[in-house]
Amino acid sequence: MAGDRSSDPVGIYGLVDRKGVPHPDIGYANLSSYAGLGYATEGAVGDHWGHINV
């Protein structure tokens, strides 16, 4: 996922299929300079609805 200000990455987002859990978990990691700007929420919603092309 890239921020609005440039094409530099802001973090990683995706679904993680963990053994013993009946459904996938949403996993994410933001670079600290992009924390608190809503990118994790946007990534989770985009991943859920299939709007993120990887």
PDB file of N, H, CA, C and O in Angstrom:
ATOM      1  N   MET A   1       0.850  -1.171   0.000  1.00  0.00           N
ATOM      2  CA  MET A   1       0.000   0.000   0.000  1.00  0.00           C
ATOM      3  C   MET A   1       0.895   1.232   0.000  1.00  0.00           C
ATOM      4  O   MET A   1       1.909   1.262   0.697  1.00  0.00           O
ATOM      5  N   ALA A   2       0.530   2.240  -0.769  1.00  0.00           N
ATOM      6  H   ALA A   2      -0.294   2.215  -1.335  1.00  0.00           H
ATOM      7  CA  ALA A   2       1.325   3.465  -0.862  1.00  0.00           C
ATOM      8  C   ALA A   2       0.521   4.637  -0.328  1.00  0.00           C
ATOM      9  O   ALA A   2      -0.705   4.674  -0.436  1.00  0.00           O
ATOM     10  N   GLY A   3       1.238   5.597   0.251  1.00  0.00           N
ATOM     11  H   GLY A   3       2.234   5.567   0.338  1.00  0.00           H
ATOM     12  CA  GLY A   3       0.591   6.781   0.795  1.00  0.00           C
ATOM     13  C   GLY A   3       0.179   7.761  -0.287  1.00  0.00           C
ATOM     14  O   GLY A   3       0.580   7.632  -1.444  1.00  0.00           O
ATOM     15  N   ASP A   4      -0.623   8.738   0.095  1.00  0.00           N
ATOM     16  H   ASP A   4      -0.949   8.843   1.034  1.00  0.00           H
ATOM     17  CA  ASP A   4      -1.105   9.747  -0.851  1.00  0.00           C
ATOM     18  C   ASP A   4       0.002  10.688  -1.305  1.00  0.00           C
ATOM     19  O   ASP A   4      -0.067  11.243  -2.402  1.00  0.00           O
ATOM     20  N   ARG A   5       1.018  10.870  -0.475  1.00  0.00           N
ATOM     21  H   ARG A   5       1.074  10.419   0.416  1.00  0.00           H
ATOM     22  CA  ARG A   5       2.048  11.865  -0.764  1.00  0.00           C
ATOM     23  C   ARG A   5       3.080  11.407  -1.777  1.00  0.00           C
ATOM     24  O   ARG A   5       3.761  12.235  -2.382  1.00  0.00           O
ATOM     25  N   SER A   6       3.206  10.112  -1.972  1.00  0.00           N
ATOM     26  H   SER A   6       2.653   9.439  -1.481  1.00  0.00           H
ATOM     27  CA  SER A   6       4.214   9.602  -2.903  1.00  0.00           C
ATOM     28  C   SER A   6       3.905   8.147  -3.217  1.00  0.00           C
ATOM     29  O   SER A   6       2.885   7.609  -2.788  1.00  0.00           O
ATOM     30  N   SER A   7       4.774   7.535  -3.951  1.00  0.00           N
ATOM     31  H   SER A   7       5.603   7.972  -4.300  1.00  0.00           H
ATOM     32  CA  SER A   7       4.604   6.110  -4.210  1.00  0.00           C
ATOM     33  C   SER A   7       5.414   5.252  -3.240  1.00  0.00           C
ATOM     34  O   SER A   7       5.518   4.039  -3.422  1.00  0.00           O
ATOM     35  N   ASP A   8       5.985   5.876  -2.215  1.00  0.00           N
ATOM     36  H   ASP A   8       5.901   6.861  -2.068  1.00  0.00           H
ATOM     37  CA  ASP A   8       6.717   5.121  -1.206  1.00  0.00           C
ATOM     38  C   ASP A   8       5.752   4.264  -0.383  1.00  0.00           C
ATOM     39  O   ASP A   8       4.655   4.715  -0.054  1.00  0.00           O
ATOM     40  N   PRO A   9       6.147   3.036  -0.048  1.00  0.00           N
ATOM     41  CA  PRO A   9       5.264   2.185   0.754  1.00  0.00           C
ATOM     42  C   PRO A   9       5.063   2.746   2.163  1.00  0.00           C
ATOM     43  O   PRO A   9       5.956   3.382   2.723  1.00  0.00           O
ATOM     44  N   VAL A  10       3.880   2.500   2.727  1.00  0.00           N
ATOM     45  H   VAL A  10       3.154   1.984   2.273  1.00  0.00           H
ATOM     46  CA  VAL A  10       3.581   2.932   4.093  1.00  0.00           C
ATOM     47  C   VAL A  10       3.543   1.750   5.044  1.00  0.00           C
ATOM     48  O   VAL A  10       3.589   1.935   6.260  1.00  0.00           O
ATOM     49  N   GLY A  11       3.459   0.537   4.508  1.00  0.00           N
ATOM     50  H   GLY A  11       3.422   0.387   3.520  1.00  0.00           H
ATOM     51  CA  GLY A  11       3.409  -0.661   5.343  1.00  0.00           C
ATOM     52  C   GLY A  11       2.916  -1.845   4.533  1.00  0.00           C
ATOM     53  O   GLY A  11       2.818  -1.789   3.307  1.00  0.00           O
ATOM     54  N   ILE A  12       2.608  -2.926   5.254  1.00  0.00           N
ATOM     55  H   ILE A  12       2.688  -2.971   6.250  1.00  0.00           H
ATOM     56  CA  ILE A  12       2.087  -4.127   4.611  1.00  0.00           C
ATOM     57  C   ILE A  12       0.763  -4.507   5.258  1.00  0.00           C
ATOM     58  O   ILE A  12       0.551  -4.272   6.448  1.00  0.00           O
ATOM     59  N   TYR A  13      -0.131  -5.102   4.458  1.00  0.00           N
ATOM     60  H   TYR A  13       0.042  -5.294   3.491  1.00  0.00           H
ATOM     61  CA  TYR A  13      -1.464  -5.476   4.910  1.00  0.00           C
ATOM     62  C   TYR A  13      -1.857  -6.765   4.223  1.00  0.00           C
ATOM     63  O   TYR A  13      -1.513  -6.983   3.061  1.00  0.00           O
ATOM     64  N   GLY A  14      -2.572  -7.616   4.927  1.00  0.00           N
ATOM     65  H   GLY A  14      -2.851  -7.439   5.871  1.00  0.00           H
ATOM     66  CA  GLY A  14      -3.020  -8.846   4.284  1.00  0.00           C
ATOM     67  C   GLY A  14      -3.794  -9.740   5.237  1.00  0.00           C
ATOM     68  O   GLY A  14      -3.972  -9.430   6.414  1.00  0.00           O
ATOM     69  N   LEU A  15      -4.244 -10.851   4.694  1.00  0.00           N
ATOM     70  H   LEU A  15      -4.099 -11.103   3.737  1.00  0.00           H
ATOM     71  CA  LEU A  15      -4.947 -11.859   5.472  1.00  0.00           C
ATOM     72  C   LEU A  15      -3.985 -12.978   5.813  1.00  0.00           C
ATOM     73  O   LEU A  15      -3.192 -13.409   4.977  1.00  0.00           O
ATOM     74  N   VAL A  16      -4.063 -13.448   7.062  1.00  0.00           N
ATOM     75  H   VAL A  16      -4.708 -13.098   7.742  1.00  0.00           H
ATOM     76  CA  VAL A  16      -3.185 -14.507   7.536  1.00  0.00           C
ATOM     77  C   VAL A  16      -4.060 -15.685   7.940  1.00  0.00           C
ATOM     78  O   VAL A  16      -4.927 -15.553   8.803  1.00  0.00           O
ATOM     79  N   ASP A  17      -3.833 -16.832   7.319  1.00  0.00           N
ATOM     80  H   ASP A  17      -3.128 -16.939   6.618  1.00  0.00           H
ATOM     81  CA  ASP A  17      -4.578 -18.041   7.643  1.00  0.00           C
ATOM     82  C   ASP A  17      -3.777 -18.808   8.690  1.00  0.00           C
ATOM     83  O   ASP A  17      -2.789 -19.473   8.378  1.00  0.00           O
ATOM     84  N   ARG A  18      -4.228 -18.698   9.940  1.00  0.00           N
ATOM     85  H   ARG A  18      -5.031 -18.158  10.193  1.00  0.00           H
ATOM     86  CA  ARG A  18      -3.500 -19.337  11.044  1.00  0.00           C
ATOM     87  C   ARG A  18      -4.125 -20.682  11.388  1.00  0.00           C
ATOM     88  O   ARG A  18      -5.348 -20.817  11.427  1.00  0.00           O
ATOM     89  N   LYS A  19      -3.286 -21.663  11.632  1.00  0.00           N
ATOM     90  H   LYS A  19      -2.293 -21.553  11.600  1.00  0.00           H
ATOM     91  CA  LYS A  19      -3.736 -23.001  11.996  1.00  0.00           C
ATOM     92  C   LYS A  19      -4.535 -22.941  13.307  1.00  0.00           C
ATOM     93  O   LYS A  19      -4.117 -22.298  14.271  1.00  0.00           O
ATOM     94  N   GLY A  20      -5.673 -23.611  13.327  1.00  0.00           N
ATOM     95  H   GLY A  20      -6.013 -24.133  12.545  1.00  0.00           H
ATOM     96  CA  GLY A  20      -6.490 -23.660  14.530  1.00  0.00           C
ATOM     97  C   GLY A  20      -7.481 -22.524  14.669  1.00  0.00           C
ATOM     98  O   GLY A  20      -8.290 -22.527  15.598  1.00  0.00           O
ATOM     99  N   VAL A  21      -7.441 -21.551  13.770  1.00  0.00           N
ATOM    100  H   VAL A  21      -6.785 -21.548  13.015  1.00  0.00           H
ATOM    101  CA  VAL A  21      -8.385 -20.431  13.793  1.00  0.00           C
ATOM    102  C   VAL A  21      -9.335 -20.633  12.612  1.00  0.00           C
ATOM    103  O   VAL A  21      -8.876 -20.842  11.489  1.00  0.00           O
ATOM    104  N   PRO A  22     -10.652 -20.576  12.843  1.00  0.00           N
ATOM    105  CA  PRO A  22     -11.601 -20.912  11.780  1.00  0.00           C
ATOM    106  C   PRO A  22     -11.725 -19.889  10.652  1.00  0.00           C
ATOM    107  O   PRO A  22     -12.378 -20.158   9.644  1.00  0.00           O
ATOM    108  N   HIS A  23     -11.114 -18.739  10.811  1.00  0.00           N
ATOM    109  H   HIS A  23     -10.584 -18.521  11.630  1.00  0.00           H
ATOM    110  CA  HIS A  23     -11.207 -17.705   9.779  1.00  0.00           C
ATOM    111  C   HIS A  23      -9.869 -16.970   9.702  1.00  0.00           C
ATOM    112  O   HIS A  23      -9.107 -16.989  10.669  1.00  0.00           O
ATOM    113  N   PRO A  24      -9.572 -16.331   8.590  1.00  0.00           N
ATOM    114  CA  PRO A  24      -8.301 -15.593   8.478  1.00  0.00           C
ATOM    115  C   PRO A  24      -8.294 -14.348   9.351  1.00  0.00           C
ATOM    116  O   PRO A  24      -9.331 -13.723   9.575  1.00  0.00           O
ATOM    117  N   ASP A  25      -7.124 -14.004   9.836  1.00  0.00           N
ATOM    118  H   ASP A  25      -6.282 -14.512   9.654  1.00  0.00           H
ATOM    119  CA  ASP A  25      -6.914 -12.769  10.589  1.00  0.00           C
ATOM    120  C   ASP A  25      -6.397 -11.692   9.649  1.00  0.00           C
ATOM    121  O   ASP A  25      -5.719 -11.989   8.665  1.00  0.00           O
ATOM    122  N   ILE A  26      -6.717 -10.443   9.954  1.00  0.00           N
ATOM    123  H   ILE A  26      -7.268 -10.202  10.753  1.00  0.00           H
ATOM    124  CA  ILE A  26      -6.140  -9.324   9.217  1.00  0.00           C
ATOM    125  C   ILE A  26      -4.821  -8.961   9.885  1.00  0.00           C
ATOM    126  O   ILE A  26      -4.773  -8.676  11.082  1.00  0.00           O
ATOM    127  N   GLY A  27      -3.755  -8.976   9.097  1.00  0.00           N
ATOM    128  H   GLY A  27      -3.793  -9.207   8.124  1.00  0.00           H
ATOM    129  CA  GLY A  27      -2.446  -8.612   9.609  1.00  0.00           C
ATOM    130  C   GLY A  27      -1.971  -7.326   8.964  1.00  0.00           C
ATOM    131  O   GLY A  27      -2.240  -7.083   7.787  1.00  0.00           O
ATOM    132  N   TYR A  28      -1.264  -6.495   9.728  1.00  0.00           N
ATOM    133  H   TYR A  28      -1.046  -6.692  10.684  1.00  0.00           H
ATOM    134  CA  TYR A  28      -0.754  -5.244   9.168  1.00  0.00           C
ATOM    135  C   TYR A  28       0.473  -4.779   9.945  1.00  0.00           C
ATOM    136  O   TYR A  28       0.679  -5.151  11.101  1.00  0.00           O
ATOM    137  N   ALA A  29       1.263  -3.975   9.294  1.00  0.00           N
ATOM    138  H   ALA A  29       1.096  -3.673   8.356  1.00  0.00           H
ATOM    139  CA  ALA A  29       2.402  -3.309   9.920  1.00  0.00           C
ATOM    140  C   ALA A  29       2.626  -1.993   9.180  1.00  0.00           C
ATOM    141  O   ALA A  29       2.869  -1.985   7.973  1.00  0.00           O
ATOM    142  N   ASN A  30       2.544  -0.896   9.904  1.00  0.00           N
ATOM    143  H   ASN A  30       2.346  -0.903  10.884  1.00  0.00           H
ATOM    144  CA  ASN A  30       2.787   0.432   9.332  1.00  0.00           C
ATOM    145  C   ASN A  30       4.187   0.908   9.682  1.00  0.00           C
ATOM    146  O   ASN A  30       4.718   0.580  10.743  1.00  0.00           O
ATOM    147  N   LEU A  31       4.774   1.676   8.792  1.00  0.00           N
ATOM    148  H   LEU A  31       4.343   1.942   7.930  1.00  0.00           H
ATOM    149  CA  LEU A  31       5.973   2.408   9.169  1.00  0.00           C
ATOM    150  C   LEU A  31       5.555   3.462  10.187  1.00  0.00           C
ATOM    151  O   LEU A  31       4.464   4.023  10.081  1.00  0.00           O
ATOM    152  N   SER A  32       6.393   3.732  11.156  1.00  0.00           N
ATOM    153  H   SER A  32       7.278   3.276  11.243  1.00  0.00           H
ATOM    154  CA  SER A  32       6.002   4.619  12.264  1.00  0.00           C
ATOM    155  C   SER A  32       5.583   6.015  11.806  1.00  0.00           C
ATOM    156  O   SER A  32       4.740   6.640  12.450  1.00  0.00           O
ATOM    157  N   SER A  33       6.141   6.509  10.728  1.00  0.00           N
ATOM    158  H   SER A  33       6.826   6.001  10.205  1.00  0.00           H
ATOM    159  CA  SER A  33       5.774   7.851  10.256  1.00  0.00           C
ATOM    160  C   SER A  33       4.355   7.897   9.678  1.00  0.00           C
ATOM    161  O   SER A  33       3.815   8.982   9.460  1.00  0.00           O
ATOM    162  N   TYR A  34       3.745   6.723   9.426  1.00  0.00           N
ATOM    163  H   TYR A  34       4.184   5.842   9.603  1.00  0.00           H
ATOM    164  CA  TYR A  34       2.383   6.673   8.900  1.00  0.00           C
ATOM    165  C   TYR A  34       1.379   6.150   9.922  1.00  0.00           C
ATOM    166  O   TYR A  34       0.217   5.934   9.581  1.00  0.00           O
ATOM    167  N   ALA A  35       1.798   5.944  11.152  1.00  0.00           N
ATOM    168  H   ALA A  35       2.742   6.120  11.429  1.00  0.00           H
ATOM    169  CA  ALA A  35       0.898   5.460  12.203  1.00  0.00           C
ATOM    170  C   ALA A  35      -0.158   6.518  12.525  1.00  0.00           C
ATOM    171  O   ALA A  35       0.131   7.714  12.540  1.00  0.00           O
ATOM    172  N   GLY A  36      -1.372   6.065  12.780  1.00  0.00           N
ATOM    173  H   GLY A  36      -1.607   5.093  12.768  1.00  0.00           H
ATOM    174  CA  GLY A  36      -2.444   6.968  13.178  1.00  0.00           C
ATOM    175  C   GLY A  36      -3.096   7.745  12.047  1.00  0.00           C
ATOM    176  O   GLY A  36      -3.885   8.655  12.302  1.00  0.00           O
ATOM    177  N   LEU A  37      -2.782   7.405  10.802  1.00  0.00           N
ATOM    178  H   LEU A  37      -2.141   6.666  10.595  1.00  0.00           H
ATOM    179  CA  LEU A  37      -3.348   8.130   9.655  1.00  0.00           C
ATOM    180  C   LEU A  37      -4.462   7.362   8.937  1.00  0.00           C
ATOM    181  O   LEU A  37      -4.948   7.804   7.896  1.00  0.00           O
ATOM    182  N   GLY A  38      -4.863   6.223   9.488  1.00  0.00           N
ATOM    183  H   GLY A  38      -4.468   5.864  10.333  1.00  0.00           H
ATOM    184  CA  GLY A  38      -5.965   5.470   8.915  1.00  0.00           C
ATOM    185  C   GLY A  38      -5.590   4.447   7.859  1.00  0.00           C
ATOM    186  O   GLY A  38      -6.474   3.825   7.270  1.00  0.00           O
ATOM    187  N   TYR A  39      -4.308   4.255   7.604  1.00  0.00           N
ATOM    188  H   TYR A  39      -3.589   4.760   8.082  1.00  0.00           H
ATOM    189  CA  TYR A  39      -3.905   3.320   6.555  1.00  0.00           C
ATOM    190  C   TYR A  39      -4.214   1.872   6.925  1.00  0.00           C
ATOM    191  O   TYR A  39      -4.555   1.085   6.043  1.00  0.00           O
ATOM    192  N   ALA A  40      -4.107   1.497   8.194  1.00  0.00           N
ATOM    193  H   ALA A  40      -3.831   2.137   8.911  1.00  0.00           H
ATOM    194  CA  ALA A  40      -4.437   0.127   8.599  1.00  0.00           C
ATOM    195  C   ALA A  40      -5.927  -0.139   8.394  1.00  0.00           C
ATOM    196  O   ALA A  40      -6.311  -1.210   7.924  1.00  0.00           O
ATOM    197  N   THR A  41      -6.761   0.831   8.745  1.00  0.00           N
ATOM    198  H   THR A  41      -6.449   1.702   9.127  1.00  0.00           H
ATOM    199  CA  THR A  41      -8.204   0.684   8.524  1.00  0.00           C
ATOM    200  C   THR A  41      -8.505   0.584   7.040  1.00  0.00           C
ATOM    201  O   THR A  41      -9.277  -0.278   6.620  1.00  0.00           O
ATOM    202  N   GLU A  42      -7.913   1.443   6.255  1.00  0.00           N
ATOM    203  H   GLU A  42      -7.286   2.144   6.596  1.00  0.00           H
ATOM    204  CA  GLU A  42      -8.121   1.416   4.801  1.00  0.00           C
ATOM    205  C   GLU A  42      -7.646   0.085   4.218  1.00  0.00           C
ATOM    206  O   GLU A  42      -8.300  -0.484   3.344  1.00  0.00           O
ATOM    207  N   GLY A  43      -6.514  -0.406   4.700  1.00  0.00           N
ATOM    208  H   GLY A  43      -5.982   0.056   5.410  1.00  0.00           H
ATOM    209  CA  GLY A  43      -6.001  -1.689   4.226  1.00  0.00           C
ATOM    210  C   GLY A  43      -6.914  -2.843   4.596  1.00  0.00           C
ATOM    211  O   GLY A  43      -7.120  -3.753   3.792  1.00  0.00           O
ATOM    212  N   ALA A  44      -7.466  -2.817   5.810  1.00  0.00           N
ATOM    213  H   ALA A  44      -7.299  -2.078   6.463  1.00  0.00           H
ATOM    214  CA  ALA A  44      -8.370  -3.882   6.249  1.00  0.00           C
ATOM    215  C   ALA A  44      -9.659  -3.867   5.440  1.00  0.00           C
ATOM    216  O   ALA A  44     -10.136  -4.924   5.028  1.00  0.00           O
ATOM    217  N   VAL A  45     -10.219  -2.716   5.211  1.00  0.00           N
ATOM    218  H   VAL A  45      -9.832  -1.857   5.546  1.00  0.00           H
ATOM    219  CA  VAL A  45     -11.456  -2.606   4.431  1.00  0.00           C
ATOM    220  C   VAL A  45     -11.209  -3.003   2.982  1.00  0.00           C
ATOM    221  O   VAL A  45     -12.008  -3.729   2.390  1.00  0.00           O
ATOM    222  N   GLY A  46     -10.116  -2.536   2.414  1.00  0.00           N
ATOM    223  H   GLY A  46      -9.466  -1.947   2.894  1.00  0.00           H
ATOM    224  CA  GLY A  46      -9.781  -2.890   1.033  1.00  0.00           C
ATOM    225  C   GLY A  46      -9.522  -4.375   0.876  1.00  0.00           C
ATOM    226  O   GLY A  46      -9.924  -4.978  -0.119  1.00  0.00           O
ATOM    227  N   ASP A  47      -8.849  -4.970   1.855  1.00  0.00           N
ATOM    228  H   ASP A  47      -8.522  -4.480   2.663  1.00  0.00           H
ATOM    229  CA  ASP A  47      -8.571  -6.401   1.803  1.00  0.00           C
ATOM    230  C   ASP A  47      -9.870  -7.185   1.918  1.00  0.00           C
ATOM    231  O   ASP A  47     -10.060  -8.178   1.216  1.00  0.00           O
ATOM    232  N   HIS A  48     -10.760  -6.748   2.794  1.00  0.00           N
ATOM    233  H   HIS A  48     -10.605  -5.942   3.364  1.00  0.00           H
ATOM    234  CA  HIS A  48     -12.036  -7.431   3.007  1.00  0.00           C
ATOM    235  C   HIS A  48     -12.893  -7.413   1.740  1.00  0.00           C
ATOM    236  O   HIS A  48     -13.485  -8.429   1.376  1.00  0.00           O
ATOM    237  N   TRP A  49     -12.958  -6.297   1.091  1.00  0.00           N
ATOM    238  H   TRP A  49     -12.477  -5.471   1.387  1.00  0.00           H
ATOM    239  CA  TRP A  49     -13.808  -6.167  -0.086  1.00  0.00           C
ATOM    240  C   TRP A  49     -13.068  -6.487  -1.393  1.00  0.00           C
ATOM    241  O   TRP A  49     -13.651  -6.380  -2.472  1.00  0.00           O
ATOM    242  N   GLY A  50     -11.798  -6.876  -1.302  1.00  0.00           N
ATOM    243  H   GLY A  50     -11.325  -6.962  -0.426  1.00  0.00           H
ATOM    244  CA  GLY A  50     -11.063  -7.272  -2.494  1.00  0.00           C
ATOM    245  C   GLY A  50     -10.628  -6.108  -3.359  1.00  0.00           C
ATOM    246  O   GLY A  50     -10.421  -6.284  -4.560  1.00  0.00           O
ATOM    247  N   HIS A  51     -10.480  -4.914  -2.782  1.00  0.00           N
ATOM    248  H   HIS A  51     -10.648  -4.771  -1.806  1.00  0.00           H
ATOM    249  CA  HIS A  51     -10.114  -3.738  -3.560  1.00  0.00           C
ATOM    250  C   HIS A  51      -8.622  -3.511  -3.648  1.00  0.00           C
ATOM    251  O   HIS A  51      -8.177  -2.612  -4.363  1.00  0.00           O
ATOM    252  N   ILE A  52      -7.856  -4.287  -2.953  1.00  0.00           N
ATOM    253  H   ILE A  52      -8.217  -5.017  -2.373  1.00  0.00           H
ATOM    254  CA  ILE A  52      -6.404  -4.110  -3.003  1.00  0.00           C
ATOM    255  C   ILE A  52      -5.835  -5.114  -3.995  1.00  0.00           C
ATOM    256  O   ILE A  52      -6.001  -6.324  -3.841  1.00  0.00           O
ATOM    257  N   ASN A  53      -5.173  -4.600  -5.001  1.00  0.00           N
ATOM    258  H   ASN A  53      -5.038  -3.617  -5.127  1.00  0.00           H
ATOM    259  CA  ASN A  53      -4.532  -5.465  -5.999  1.00  0.00           C
ATOM    260  C   ASN A  53      -3.081  -5.654  -5.604  1.00  0.00           C
ATOM    261  O   ASN A  53      -2.346  -4.685  -5.413  1.00  0.00           O
ATOM    262  N   VAL A  54      -2.682  -6.886  -5.484  1.00  0.00           N
ATOM    263  H   VAL A  54      -3.279  -7.673  -5.639  1.00  0.00           H
ATOM    264  CA  VAL A  54      -1.316  -7.175  -5.078  1.00  0.00           C
ATOM    265  C   VAL A  54      -0.568  -7.772  -6.241  1.00  0.00           C
ATOM    266  O   VAL A  54       0.614  -8.093  -6.115  1.00  0.00           O
TER     267      VAL A  54
END
